[in-house]
């Protein structure tokens, strides 16, 4: 998953013809070292994607999750990690504030969408995404987040299954087992003509 995201980003960089440098060929490299004073978008790329090269056009396309050529309110929330479980307790007022501030900064025609042209214009004038104090912006699925934030940090291609003993490893695979068990149980239910547990108690046959 991490490799797929990185390849997508660099393909987008090439498409935007900005000629940024590559990472040096190691698809599972550690998080790049960036300045503590880096803006939020640069920090997000380093932390979430292990990418050190900030390119506005590629950044926009990478976070255009539905490939519509616009950023919507939902995509802004997702980019800032507000759809991730780690931010599930962020109040609705804060979520609304994030969207409003980003739209106010970039949505020049006030149509509640941010186009790539508006984003590029914003960057060309020195604009940068603000840091709302919500973290680096986790927006990958569970597999991606586990791989980039734990596996790549503590394991490598030589790691054996029996070496995956960290609490994060155990929790990750336990969740997979639970999901598989739930899927199997649902499949069994789907095959049943009548699911007894769905029948109200008063209508169930007595033994």
C-alpha positions as CSV (number, residue, x, y, z in Angstrom):
1,X,0.0,0.0,0.0
2,X,2.7,2.5,0.9
3,X,4.6,1.7,-2.3
4,X,1.5,2.2,-4.3
5,X,0.9,5.6,-2.8
6,X,4.5,6.7,-3.3
7,X,4.5,5.5,-6.9
8,X,1.2,7.4,-7.5
9,X,2.7,10.6,-6.1
10,X,5.8,10.4,-8.2
11,X,3.8,9.6,-11.3
12,X,1.8,12.7,-10.6
13,X,4.9,14.8,-10.1
14,X,6.1,13.7,-13.6
15,X,2.7,14.5,-15.0
16,X,2.8,18.0,-13.6
17,X,6.3,18.4,-15.2
18,X,8.0,19.9,-12.2
19,X,11.0,17.6,-12.2
20,X,11.5,16.9,-8.5
21,X,14.1,14.4,-7.4
22,X,13.4,10.8,-6.7
23,X,13.9,9.1,-3.3
24,X,16.8,6.9,-4.4
25,X,15.1,3.7,-5.2
26,X,14.1,2.2,-1.8
27,X,10.3,1.9,-1.7
28,X,10.3,1.1,2.0
29,X,12.6,3.8,3.2
30,X,12.1,5.4,6.6
31,X,10.3,8.8,7.1
32,X,12.5,11.5,5.6
33,X,14.1,14.0,7.9
34,X,12.5,17.5,7.5
35,X,12.9,20.7,9.4
36,X,10.9,21.2,12.6
37,X,9.6,24.5,11.0
38,X,8.2,22.8,7.9
39,X,4.7,23.7,7.0
40,X,1.8,21.2,7.6
41,X,1.7,19.8,4.0
42,X,5.4,19.0,4.0
43,X,5.1,17.4,7.4
44,X,2.1,15.4,6.2
45,X,3.9,14.1,3.2
46,X,6.9,13.0,5.3
47,X,4.9,11.5,8.1
48,X,2.1,9.9,6.2
49,X,3.7,9.1,2.8
50,X,7.4,9.1,3.5
51,X,7.8,11.7,0.7
52,X,10.2,14.6,1.1
53,X,9.5,16.4,-2.2
54,X,6.5,18.9,-2.0
55,X,4.9,19.5,-5.4
56,X,1.6,21.4,-5.4
57,X,0.1,19.7,-8.4
58,X,1.0,16.2,-7.2
59,X,-0.2,17.0,-3.7
60,X,-3.5,18.1,-5.0
61,X,-4.0,15.0,-7.1
62,X,-2.9,12.7,-4.3
63,X,-5.6,14.1,-2.1
64,X,-8.3,14.3,-4.8
65,X,-9.6,11.0,-3.4
66,X,-12.5,10.7,-5.8
67,X,-10.5,11.9,-8.9
68,X,-13.1,14.6,-9.6
69,X,-10.4,17.4,-10.1
70,X,-11.9,19.2,-7.1
71,X,-11.4,19.0,-3.3
72,X,-14.7,18.7,-1.5
73,X,-15.4,19.3,2.2
74,X,-15.3,15.6,2.8
75,X,-11.9,15.3,1.2
76,X,-10.5,18.2,3.3
77,X,-11.7,16.4,6.4
78,X,-10.1,13.2,5.2
79,X,-6.8,14.9,4.3
80,X,-6.6,16.3,7.8
81,X,-7.3,12.9,9.3
82,X,-10.7,13.8,10.6
83,X,-12.2,10.6,9.3
84,X,-9.6,8.5,11.0
85,X,-10.4,6.7,14.3
86,X,-7.6,8.6,16.1
87,X,-9.6,11.8,15.6
88,X,-13.1,10.3,16.3
89,X,-13.5,12.5,19.4
90,X,-12.9,15.8,17.6
91,X,-16.1,17.9,18.0
92,X,-18.2,18.8,15.1
93,X,-17.5,22.5,15.6
94,X,-13.8,21.9,15.0
95,X,-14.5,19.9,11.9
96,X,-16.7,22.7,10.6
97,X,-14.0,25.2,11.4
98,X,-11.3,23.3,9.5
99,X,-13.5,23.2,6.3
100,X,-14.5,26.8,6.6
101,X,-10.9,28.1,7.1
102,X,-9.6,26.0,4.1
103,X,-12.4,27.2,1.9
104,X,-11.9,30.8,2.9
105,X,-8.2,30.5,2.1
106,X,-8.4,28.8,-1.3
107,X,-12.0,28.7,-2.7
108,X,-11.7,31.9,-4.7
109,X,-15.1,31.6,-6.4
110,X,-16.9,30.5,-3.2
111,X,-18.6,27.5,-4.8
112,X,-17.8,25.1,-1.9
113,X,-15.2,23.3,-4.1
114,X,-11.5,23.8,-4.5
115,X,-10.2,23.3,-8.0
116,X,-6.7,22.5,-8.9
117,X,-6.3,25.9,-10.5
118,X,-7.3,27.6,-7.2
119,X,-4.9,25.4,-5.3
120,X,-2.0,26.1,-7.6
121,X,-2.8,29.9,-7.5
122,X,-2.9,29.7,-3.7
123,X,0.6,28.1,-3.6
124,X,2.0,30.5,-6.2
125,X,1.2,33.3,-3.8
126,X,3.0,31.7,-1.0
127,X,-0.1,30.1,0.6
128,X,0.4,27.0,2.8
129,X,-2.1,24.7,4.5
130,X,-2.5,25.6,8.2
131,X,-1.8,23.2,11.0
132,X,-4.9,22.8,13.1
133,X,-3.2,20.7,15.8
134,X,-4.9,17.5,14.7
135,X,-1.8,15.5,13.9
136,X,-0.2,14.6,10.6
137,X,-3.4,13.6,8.9
138,X,-4.0,9.9,9.0
139,X,-6.1,9.0,6.0
140,X,-5.1,5.6,4.8
141,X,-6.9,2.3,5.6
142,X,-5.8,0.1,8.5
143,X,-3.4,-1.8,6.4
144,X,-1.6,1.3,5.1
145,X,-1.4,3.0,8.5
146,X,0.0,-0.2,10.1
147,X,2.6,-0.6,7.4
148,X,3.9,2.9,7.2
149,X,3.7,3.8,10.9
150,X,4.9,0.5,12.4
151,X,6.0,-2.2,10.0
152,X,8.4,0.0,8.0
153,X,9.8,1.5,11.3
154,X,10.5,-1.7,13.2
155,X,10.5,-4.5,10.6
156,X,11.9,-5.1,7.1
157,X,11.8,-7.6,4.2
158,X,13.7,-10.1,6.4
159,X,11.2,-10.2,9.2
160,X,9.6,-13.6,9.8
161,X,6.0,-14.1,10.9
162,X,7.3,-15.3,14.4
163,X,9.1,-12.0,14.8
164,X,5.9,-10.0,14.6
165,X,5.4,-9.9,18.4
166,X,5.0,-6.1,19.1
167,X,1.7,-5.0,20.7
168,X,0.9,-3.2,17.4
169,X,1.6,-6.4,15.4
170,X,-0.6,-8.5,17.7
171,X,-3.5,-5.9,17.6
172,X,-3.3,-5.6,13.9
173,X,-3.5,-9.3,13.2
174,X,-6.1,-9.8,15.9
175,X,-8.3,-7.3,14.1
176,X,-7.9,-9.2,10.9
177,X,-8.9,-12.4,12.6
178,X,-12.0,-10.8,14.0
179,X,-13.0,-9.3,10.7
180,X,-12.5,-12.7,9.0
181,X,-14.5,-14.4,11.7
182,X,-17.3,-11.9,11.3
183,X,-17.3,-12.3,7.5
184,X,-17.5,-16.1,7.8
185,X,-20.4,-15.8,10.3
186,X,-22.2,-13.4,7.9
187,X,-21.7,-15.8,5.0
188,X,-23.2,-18.6,7.1
189,X,-26.2,-16.4,7.9
190,X,-26.6,-15.5,4.2
191,X,-26.8,-19.2,3.3
192,X,-29.6,-19.9,5.9
193,X,-33.2,-19.7,4.7
194,X,-34.2,-18.4,8.1
195,X,-31.8,-16.8,10.7
196,X,-33.2,-17.9,14.0
197,X,-31.6,-15.1,15.9
198,X,-33.5,-12.6,13.8
199,X,-36.9,-14.1,14.9
200,X,-38.5,-12.4,17.9
201,X,-38.4,-14.7,20.9
202,X,-42.2,-15.1,21.2
203,X,-42.3,-16.5,17.6
204,X,-39.4,-19.0,18.0
205,X,-40.3,-22.6,18.2
206,X,-40.0,-24.1,21.7
207,X,-38.1,-27.3,22.3
